[in-house]
Amino acid sequence: MIGREIFTGMIGLFWIAEAAFGALVVYWFVTQGFDGDETTADATGVALEDRSTTLGSLAIWAGFFGLLVLDVIGA
């Protein structure tokens, strides 16, 4: 069995990794995810959603994740 401190450290490491991955996804969407929309739309035949809708969705997910973190740390 593992000790309490190691278990707590593993949980903390999981949260840090998840936050880093979320930051990477947001970074990609904000910096590169909107390049070449016309080409993407032509290739798929599906209309793309508006940029503001995507940014709003990312903001909602970031807020939800922030609330989860606050709940876990007991703030």
N, C-alpha and C positions, 0 to 999 in steps of 0.2 A: 504494500500500500504506500501511497505517497502522503507526505505530510501536508498539513493545512497551508503552510506558507508556499509550498511548491504549487499546490492546487490553485491558490489565489493568484500566484504569479502567472500560471498558465491562462487563467481567465482574463487577467489583465493583458497578456500578450495577444490573446484572441481579439479583444476589443481594439487594441492598437492596430492589429493587422486589418480588421474590418474597416476601421476609420481610414486607414491608408488606402485601401482599395476603393472606398467610396470617394475619397478625394481624387484618386486617379480617374475614376469614371466621370466625375464632375469636370475635372480639368480637360479631359478629352472632348466632352460635349461642348464646353465653352470655347475651346481653342480650335478644334478641328472638326467637330461633329457636324458643323453647318456648312462646311466648304463643299462647293460643287452640288448644290441642291438640284439644280436644273438637270445635270447629268444623271444624278441618282433617280430623279423622277422619270426621266425619259427611259432609263434602263429597266425600271420595274413596272412602269405603267400604273403606279399607285400614287395618288396625290399625297404629298408630304404635309405634315401638320406645321402650323406656324411656329416660328422661332420662340415667340413669347409663350406659347403653350408649353413647349418643351422646357424652357427656363422656369416657368411656374411649377411644373411637375417636379423638376429637380429641387426647387426651393421647398416644396411640400415634403419630399423625402428627406431632405437635410433637416428640416424642423422635426420630423418624426424621429429620426435617428438621435437628434439632440435631446428630445424628451426622454427617449429610452436611456441615454447615458445619464441624464440627470436623475432618473428614477433609480438606476442601478447604484449610483454613488450616494444616493440618499439626500440630495440637496433639496 
